[in-house]
Amino acid sequence: MSIKRHEQGKILSSAVEANGFVFLAGITPKTLTKDIKGQTQEVVDEIDRLLKVAGSDKSKVVSATIWVTDIRHRDAMNEIWLAWNGGQNLPVRACVEAKLADQRMLVEIQVTAVK
């Protein structure tokens, strides 16, 4: 089995291809002054970019884990999530409330897709 790592940093790769799957790191927003919708849009845009780099796309996402800092943001985050995937090809998913690395971050999303 070959493994291909994309955009390696000091502690992680942004995406890893292995055995026909694409695994993304937890993606967080870069613009921390945006509201939950703005941050979620930024995150799904980055997911799109990374999936493309690895030869996949959002229609092939099979699993997602979403962390929000306040579960009351879930409905607003879901608006962007559903607009992004069009309510089609929905993956299995977990959405939980958690503290994130920076208190200004409101959302983090990690996905796994097939190639």
C-alpha positions in Angstrom: 0.0 0.0 0.0 1.3 3.4 -0.9 0.8 6.5 1.2 0.9 10.0 -0.1 1.0 13.0 2.3 0.0 16.5 1.2 1.1 19.8 2.8 3.1 18.4 5.6 3.8 20.7 8.5 5.7 20.4 11.8 3.1 18.2 13.5 0.7 16.9 10.8 -0.2 16.6 7.1 -3.2 18.4 5.8 -4.3 15.4 3.8 -3.2 11.8 3.4 -4.0 9.4 0.7 -3.9 5.7 1.6 -5.6 2.6 0.3 -8.1 4.5 -1.9 -9.1 6.9 0.9 -8.3 10.5 1.5 -8.0 11.5 5.2 -8.1 15.3 6.0 -6.8 16.8 9.2 -9.2 18.8 11.3 -9.7 22.0 9.3 -10.1 25.2 11.2 -10.9 28.7 9.9 -8.0 31.2 9.4 -10.2 34.3 9.8 -11.2 34.2 13.4 -13.3 37.4 13.4 -16.1 35.8 11.3 -19.3 34.4 12.8 -20.1 30.7 12.8 -21.5 30.8 9.3 -18.4 32.7 7.9 -16.0 30.3 9.7 -17.9 27.2 8.5 -17.9 28.5 4.9 -14.1 29.1 5.1 -13.6 25.6 6.5 -15.7 23.8 3.8 -13.9 25.9 1.1 -10.6 24.6 2.4 -12.0 21.0 2.5 -12.9 21.4 -1.2 -9.4 22.6 -2.0 -7.7 19.8 -0.1 -9.9 17.1 -1.5 -9.1 18.3 -5.0 -5.4 18.2 -4.2 -5.8 14.6 -3.2 -7.9 13.6 -6.2 -11.4 13.5 -4.6 -14.3 15.8 -4.0 -17.2 16.5 -1.5 -19.5 14.0 -3.2 -17.1 11.2 -2.1 -16.9 12.2 1.6 -17.9 9.1 3.7 -17.3 10.4 7.2 -17.2 13.8 9.0 -16.5 14.9 12.5 -17.5 18.4 13.4 -16.6 20.2 16.6 -18.4 23.5 17.6 -17.5 25.5 20.6 -21.1 26.1 21.4 -23.7 23.5 20.4 -26.2 26.4 20.0 -24.2 27.2 16.8 -25.1 23.8 15.3 -28.2 25.0 13.3 -26.3 28.0 11.8 -23.3 25.7 11.0 -25.7 23.2 9.4 -27.1 25.9 7.1 -23.6 26.2 5.5 -23.0 22.4 5.7 -26.2 21.7 3.7 -25.6 24.5 1.3 -22.1 23.1 0.7 -23.1 19.5 0.0 -26.5 20.3 -1.4 -28.1 17.7 0.9 -26.7 15.1 -1.4 -24.2 12.2 -0.8 -24.4 12.8 3.0 -21.6 11.1 5.0 -21.9 9.6 8.4 -21.3 12.4 10.9 -20.8 13.4 14.4 -21.2 16.9 15.7 -20.0 17.7 19.3 -19.4 20.7 21.5 -15.7 21.1 22.4 -13.0 23.6 23.3 -10.8 24.3 20.3 -7.1 25.4 20.2 -8.0 29.1 19.9 -11.0 30.5 21.8 -11.9 32.6 18.7 -12.3 29.4 16.6 -16.0 28.4 16.5 -15.8 25.3 14.3 -13.4 22.5 13.2 -14.3 19.8 10.6 -12.4 16.6 9.7 -13.5 14.4 6.8 -12.6 11.2 5.2 -13.4 10.5 1.5 -12.8 7.9 -1.1 -10.7 8.7 -4.2 
